[in-house]
Amino acid sequence: MSTRLIPCLDVLGGRVVKGTKFRDLRDAGDPVALAKRYNDEGADELVFLDVGATHESRRILLDVVEKVSAQVFVPLTVGGGIRNLNDMSDLLHAGADKVSICSAALKNPELISEGAARFGAQCMVLSIDAKKKADSWSCHLRGGREDAGVDALLWAVRGENLGAGEILLNSIDRDGTGEGYDLELLKRIGERTHIPVIASGGAGSLEQIFTAIHAGRADAVLVASLLHFGTTSISDIKTYLKNKGVNVR
């Protein structure tokens, strides 16, 4: 099976932003223009996250999702501010192929199984915002602002059992640092689950992307800063991974 390379668009106020450890956000461009660029450059999928929707207690920006989906011909995962099945349905009608749920799932775990029953497990992406806490990792709500007091490893297993088709694993500690993905977290969740795990948070070099796949056993890698700010390109990443023996599309 091919390893997927997935650019991530964190959107706030209609603009793509990127921060460090979910803070100190800086502008990274227009989401529609970036989505088109990454689609044309060979991205395998795209992730669109409205990072302010849950914190601001509002619905996701459906008009922006519609504009992005019109430019994208690869699978599009959308998350942020999803509270119920109607929100999921609206996103799928707006052009999303999958929905990513984080805070709402922690508050109401049955939302995962209800969504899987209605739309199919392949549409349900369980997003886990994890932060190291002693010898474990704790799930966080509201864009990393609130500790949910839920063990990330146990939650990943429960999420799969409830019907999630994929896990988007975000390391808050590594986000935007360029220090590499949290390999220990990746491996531990990968060992306990049987659904694809997407590594997110920390990519600062091509070698670190390879390490997440080779040592961390990630099924897909999320990339943001490296692409948004012109450090590298999708084709460069794929060429590097191919030369390392990774099966990419």
Steps between C-alpha positions, in 0.01 A plus 500: 500500500628847412600747768294816463641853508237741631539880516304655786319833480433644845251777432408793725292796384508373144883486483746213534703539819784309663627524854716315750340264752158631389602861591661811343317465170638670190343546160590242236273598212164455334344154556348475152825593325707266718252213455518537121880516510537187711242315293687589180837409655392144576367491857332167575237662721435831674396581856309823573460591868308807615713544811284770659155349452482284815670756725270775370193273527400550139447287194772442247529736203299303245551756223879465529467120499293519181759722331786272607321182390437652157879522450587158638471165321652287775326392824427796728469460877335789684482568874431768757178593675321173420239438768248256354396289201343799326834681505664193348233479231542868413875457461466193280248687283742795483761272343682326785574130455571442870430684825748539783363519853693572818331695782146388416605134505661535842183660635270252326683181391185354346526768233772285342279192473199705390706665227647168387154342484359785294788597274737201518815442705712619209358851557582512871843633596569512873730794565703467820679808634747338740738658749763316703413465867755313711529155335181527296318737266178683577231598247420870475183686403428836339805525278738380769377746761346254746624168640219248464659267756475209253797275422580532129592132454180375660297755306650389167399139571152604609461725195581211268254276682230766467547509122769753409663408170820696554692686771651844449763510774608852590792552738444835672856489638651467152256717300686760294833436674678330211643251752342194339189298572443337840620153400424336834141622493465387138636152569292445812174591331594308187564187708159523668281579200424344163390806303725746313685754716592840355806658663462871572712759675871570474619440144812709448693298242464229238688259726247553779214418262676178402563414866130542583421243231792262555542509879163645603306270265272785392262417214494865390680823590349843543721790390436871545786744574749328269264558206327827594823694542682354201758284677425208271237374256276198470702366206827538694355311797368220280828469309692480828267235639513295179880502515471373857287208385165634617200410284344834409252585228 
